[in-house]
Amino acid sequence: MRRGKPLTIESHAALEVALGAALILVPFVIGLPPGAVMVGIAVGAVLAGLAITGFDPHGRGSLPLSAHAAYDWAVATGLVCAGIILGLAGVTVLTRCFFFILDKPWTLPGWAERALQYAPVAALAGVIAPEIVMQSGQLIATWRDGRLFAAPIGAALFFWRRSVLLTIAGGMAVYLALHLGLGW
């Protein structure tokens, strides 16, 4: 909603002086850390100084109205961005610390704990299976692919000896022999 009469430069300057004073004093009053107090003092002093220089258009050291408007836009943008950043930080901290903030201990139901035991295997299968049976987003159309033979041989070596190194070495040996030797 727009007012019928625009705000005069004198009223605008008075509001900026009040806002500058608030930015200087509020960090002290609410007990913010020293870094926030210093930022509040700096921004408040610049805002109050701009308001004082912009009060008398014919006075010494006055700024043009366009410079005043540009500074107002910069301050408004900075305050909105700071609010967004602080809001996102608050949501992040809240979601990550949710279980630590609760008064009583929180445990997962038994069915969820049992299901989470299979999560690493399911994630590994979800990453490896498409690499074995797909190429460029399409299913492999021929059986002449070294991956189709190397994967089961690597799995068999793991179940036989329970050695990750043997699994990798055996699977890669079969794959490289078929890929480089036969061109599969």
Secondary structure, DSSP 8 states (H G I E B T S, - for coil): ---SS---HHHHHHHHHHHHHHHHHHHHHTT--HHHHHHHHHHHHHHHHHHHHTT-TTSTT---HHHHHHHHHHHHHHHHHHHHHHHHHHHHHHHHSHHHH-SS-----HHHHHHHTTHHHHHHHHHHHHHHHEETTEE---S--HHHHHHHHHHHHHHHH--HHHHHHHHHHHHHIIIIIS--
